[in-house]
Amino acid sequence: MTTSPLLARLTTDEIAAIDKSDAVVVQPIGAIEQHGPHLPVVTDALVAERMSELAIARLPEGSNVWQLPTLSYGKSTEHLGRAGTVALSAATLMAVCLDLGRSLAASGFRKLVFVNGHGGQPGLLDVVARDIRVEAGLEVFPMMPGRLGLPDGIEPVDADWGIHGGQIETSIVWALEPALVHIDRAVRDGAGAGSVFEGFRHLSLEGAVPTAWVTDDLSVSGVLGDPTAASLELGQAIVEHQVAGLAAVLLEIRAFAFPPLAP
C-alpha cells in the first residue's frame, strides 16, 4: 500500500484497507478573499493546506493521518465587494462540511480534523463539528494553527488590531510562499479599529462582546494590521512553532477516544 498521506491519491481498495480504529482525516479549510494589496486572495487556504502538509510530514512513519484536498472557499462575507473575494454563505459551508462528515463516516472513518486558516469561521466550524458528531458519529476537532500561539519572545507590533493581512499573517505567507508576498505594496491600515470602541466598557473588535464588523467599516486598503513590520525570519519562526504544535495535536487526536459511559 502507498505511504502517501494524500487520501485522494489512493484507490478505493487502498482506502478500504486503512485501519479506521485510530485513523485521522485532516480537512484543510480556508477562504478565497482579499488580503490587501500585498497578499494573494488564496492566503487562508494556502496557510491551512501548507501547515497541514508540513505537520503530517514530520509525523512518525505509519502515523495513520491522512489529508484531504483543501476546501479553499469559506465564509468570507465580511470581504464581499473587494475584488477577488469568493464567499460561501454560512448555510452552504455548513452543508458542505456536514456532507464531508457523512461521506467519511460511510467510508468507515471515525476522526475528522478541520485545520482552518480563516479567522471568520471558527464559530461556524464549532457548530457544524457538533452536528457531524451527532449525525455521523465522528469525533470532530475544529482548530486553527494560529491559536497554537507564537514562539517565546515574539510580540506583534499590531497585537490589538492585526487580524487580517498584518505583521503575523504576512510573515507566515512570506515563509510558506515568498513569491506571493509583495512587501513593497504593503500598507499599515485599520489602526483606528481600537479607537472605535473608546469609551465603551464591554464592546470590542473581537473580545467578549464583539461586533459583526465588515472590512469596509474599518479599513480603506482591506488590511487590518501592520504588514510593513513583517519579515521572512519572523514567518519561519512562527511556521516552525505552529507546525510542531499541529503535529503534536494530530498525534493526540489519534490517541483520543471518548470513554464509554456507565449505564
Order of alpha helices (4+ residues) and beta strands (2+ residues): alpha-beta-alpha-beta-alpha-beta-alpha-beta-alpha-beta-beta-alpha-alpha
